[in-house]
C-alpha cells in the first residue's frame, strides 16, 4: 500500500476529492478550450478515424472538452467521470454547446460493459490514470477499459511526461493542454512516489493536485499486461519525439 505525505493514494476513487467545486469552476479557465483545440490540431479525431472508430467512451471526461470535440466531429460519444463536480461541469458544457451526450457518474472500477455497452475506442485523457498510485490498481482499471472495447478496439491513454519531470526537466509550454493565460502551473513535491502540481491563478487563488509520477515505460508495460497489444506512443502529438522535451506522452494500443 503506497503512502505519500501521510495519505493513502491507492484507492481508485479517492482522486475525485481533489477536484473541489471551486477548482472545477476554474478548470476551463485553465485549459482555454479554443487554444487547446488549436494546439491539438485534430490529433485524436484523425487517430480515431485512421482506426475505423465510430463509437467512443470518454472515461475521464473532466469538464467535457474531448467529448465535445469528438461529438462535433461526428463520433458516437458516451462520457463518464468519477468526480461528481467535474461531471456536473461537463454536462453544463454539453448543454452550452447544444449537444446531446450520454453521460454517467462512474469511477473506473464500476465501468461495466453490460450497463454501458462496448465501444470501438476508449479514451482516458488529461493524465487521469496517474491519479492511481498502486500498480495493481492501474492494472485493474486497464482491464476494465479492455472490457469496454470490442475485439480489436482502440485504447488511447495520455500522461504527463514524468520521465522528464523526474529528471528535473519540467515543461508547461502552454501550447497543448493548459493554455489559459491567467494561471501558472508549477511543481511542489516530486519524488519516485509523488508529484504535486500547483495551479496558481493571477488573483492568487491556488489549487494542488497530487498524482503518481508514472513513467511512460511503466504505463506501456501495464497496458500490454492488461489485454492489449500493438502499443505505440506519441510525444506532444508527434510520432517521433524527444522524451526529454515533450509535455505529454500519448499511448495507443489495441484490445486483444
C-alpha positions in Angstrom: 0.0 0.0 0.0 1.6 3.2 -1.2 1.7 6.2 1.1 2.9 9.8 0.5 2.7 12.8 2.6 0.8 10.8 5.2 -2.1 10.0 2.9 -3.0 6.7 1.2 -3.5 7.2 -2.5 -4.2 3.7 -3.8 -8.0 3.9 -3.6 -9.0 4.3 -7.3 -11.9 6.6 -6.4 -10.1 8.8 -3.9 -8.7 11.2 -6.6 -12.1 12.8 -7.0 -11.8 14.5 -3.6 -9.0 16.7 -5.1 -11.5 18.3 -7.5 -13.3 20.8 -5.3 -16.2 22.8 -6.7 -14.1 25.9 -6.6 -11.3 24.3 -8.5 -13.6 22.8 -11.1 -15.3 26.1 -11.7 -11.9 27.5 -12.8 -10.8 24.4 -14.8 -11.9 25.6 -18.2 -10.2 28.9 -17.5 -7.0 26.9 -17.0 -7.5 25.0 -20.2 -8.8 27.6 -22.7 -10.8 25.4 -25.0 -10.1 27.3 -28.2 -6.4 27.3 -27.7 -6.3 23.7 -26.7 -8.3 22.7 -29.8 -5.8 24.6 -32.0 -2.8 23.0 -30.2 -4.2 19.5 -30.7 -4.9 20.1 -34.4 -7.5 17.4 -34.6 -5.0 14.7 -33.5 -7.4 12.5 -31.7 -10.1 12.8 -34.4 -7.6 11.8 -37.1 -6.3 8.9 -35.0 -9.7 7.5 -34.3 -10.7 7.8 -38.0 -7.5 6.0 -39.0 -8.5 3.1 -36.9 -12.1 3.0 -38.2 -13.7 4.1 -34.9 -17.3 5.3 -34.7 -18.3 4.7 -31.1 -16.1 6.2 -28.3 -16.4 6.2 -24.5 -14.5 9.0 -22.8 -13.8 7.5 -19.3 -12.2 10.6 -17.8 -14.3 13.3 -19.4 -13.4 16.1 -16.9 -15.2 19.2 -18.0 -16.1 17.6 -21.3 -13.6 19.1 -23.7 -12.8 15.9 -25.7 -16.3 14.6 -25.5 -17.5 17.8 -27.2 -14.7 17.8 -29.8 -15.4 14.2 -30.7 -19.2 14.6 -30.8 -18.8 17.6 -33.1 -16.5 15.6 -35.3 -19.3 13.0 -35.8 -18.4 10.2 -33.4 -20.9 8.5 -31.2 -19.8 9.5 -27.7 -20.5 8.4 -24.2 -18.9 10.3 -21.3 -18.1 9.2 -17.8 -16.2 10.6 -14.8 -15.6 9.6 -11.2 -15.7 13.2 -10.0 -19.3 14.5 -9.5 -18.1 18.1 -9.7 -16.4 17.5 -13.0 -19.3 15.6 -14.4 -21.7 18.5 -13.5 -19.4 20.9 -15.3 -19.2 18.6 -18.3 -23.0 18.4 -18.5 -23.2 22.2 -18.4 -20.7 22.4 -21.2 -22.6 19.8 -23.3 -25.8 22.0 -22.9 -23.9 25.1 -23.7 -22.7 23.6 -27.0 -26.2 22.2 -27.8 -25.1 18.6 -27.7 -26.8 15.5 -26.5 -24.1 13.4 -25.0 -24.9 10.4 -22.8 -23.0 10.8 -19.5 -22.6 8.7 -16.4 -21.1 9.3 -12.9 -18.8 6.3 -12.7 -15.5 5.6 -11.1 -13.3 3.3 -13.2 -13.9 0.1 -11.3 -17.6 0.5 -11.8 -17.4 0.6 -15.6 -19.5 -2.3 -16.7 -20.0 -3.3 -20.4 -23.3 -4.9 -19.5 -24.5 -1.5 -18.4 -22.6 0.8 -20.8 -22.1 -1.5 -23.8 -18.9 -2.0 -25.8 -17.1 0.6 -28.0 -14.7 0.9 -30.8 -12.5 3.1 -28.6 -11.8 4.0 -25.0 -10.1 7.4 -24.4 -8.6 8.3 -21.0 -7.0 11.7 -21.3 -5.8 14.5 -19.1 -3.1 12.3 -17.4 -6.0 10.9 -15.4 -4.6 7.4 -14.9 -1.8 9.0 -12.9 -4.3 9.6 -10.1 -4.0 5.8 -9.3 -0.9 5.2 -7.2 -0.7 1.4 -7.0 0.3 -0.7 -10.0 -2.2 -3.5 -9.3 -5.0 -0.9 -9.1 -3.9 0.6 -12.5 -3.9 -3.0 -14.0 -7.5 -3.4 -12.7 -8.5 -0.2 -14.3 -6.9 -1.0 -17.6 -8.7 -4.4 -17.6 -11.9 -2.5 -17.1 -11.1 -0.4 -20.1 -10.3 -3.6 -22.1 -13.8 -5.0 -21.2 -15.4 -1.9 -22.7 -13.8 -2.5 -26.0 -15.0 -4.6 -28.9 -12.3 -7.1 -30.2 -9.5 -5.1 -31.8 -10.8 -1.8 -30.2 -8.5 1.1 -29.7 -7.3 2.4 -26.3 -5.9 5.9 -26.0 -4.3 7.0 -22.7 -2.2 10.1 -22.2 0.0 11.1 -19.3 2.3 13.9 -18.1 5.9 13.2 -19.2 7.1 12.1 -15.8 10.3 10.7 -17.3 11.4 14.3 -17.9 9.8 15.7 -14.8 11.6 13.2 -12.5 14.8 14.1 -14.3 14.3 17.8 -13.5 13.1 18.9 -16.9 9.5 20.0 -16.2 7.8 21.7 -19.1 4.5 23.6 -19.2 4.6 25.1 -22.6 1.0 26.3 -22.7 0.6 25.1 -26.3 -1.3 21.9 -25.8 -3.1 21.2 -22.5 -3.2 24.1 -20.1 -3.4 27.0 -22.5 -5.1 29.6 -20.2 -3.0 32.8 -19.8 -4.2 33.8 -16.3 -2.7 30.9 -14.4 0.6 29.2 -14.0 1.5 25.5 -13.4 4.5 24.8 -11.1 5.7 21.8 -9.1 5.6 21.1 -5.4 7.0 17.8 -4.0 8.4 15.5 -6.6 9.9 12.1 -5.9 9.5 8.5 -7.1 6.2 8.1 -5.3 4.5 11.5 -5.6 4.3 14.5 -7.9 2.4 17.6 -6.8 1.2 20.2 -9.3 0.4 23.7 -8.1 -2.1 25.8 -10.2 -1.8 29.5 -9.3 -4.3 31.9 -10.8 -3.5 35.6 -11.3 -5.8 36.6 -8.5 -3.6 34.4 -6.2 -6.2 31.6 -5.8 -4.2 28.3 -5.7 -5.1 24.6 -6.1 -2.9 21.5 -5.8 -3.1 18.0 -7.4 -1.2 15.1 -6.1 -0.6 12.3 -8.5 1.7 9.3 -9.0 4.7 10.1 -11.3 4.1 7.2 -13.7 6.9 6.7 -16.1 5.9 6.1 -19.8 7.7 2.8 -19.8 5.8 1.7 -16.7 2.4 2.5 -18.4 3.4 0.9 -21.6 4.2 -2.3 -19.7 1.0 -2.2 -17.8 -1.1 -1.7 -20.9 0.4 -4.7 -22.6 -0.2 -6.8 -19.4 -3.9 -5.9 -19.4 -5.1 -7.5 -22.6 -3.7 -5.1 -25.2 -1.2 -5.3 -28.0 0.4 -3.2 -30.7 1.4 -0.4 -28.3 2.5 2.9 -29.8 3.3 6.3 -28.3 3.4 9.9 -29.3 5.1 12.9 -27.7 3.0 16.1 -27.9 1.1 14.6 -30.8 4.2 13.6 -32.8 5.2 10.0 -33.6 8.9 10.9 -33.4 9.8 12.8 -30.3 12.4 13.5 -27.7 11.4 12.0 -24.4 13.2 14.8 -22.5 11.5 17.6 -24.4 7.8 17.0 -24.5 4.9 17.8 -22.1 2.7 14.8 -22.6 3.1 11.2 -23.8 0.1 9.6 -25.6 -0.2 5.8 -25.6 -2.3 3.7 -28.0 -3.0 0.0 -28.1 -5.4 -2.5 -29.5 -7.6 -4.9 -27.5 -6.6 -8.5 -28.0 
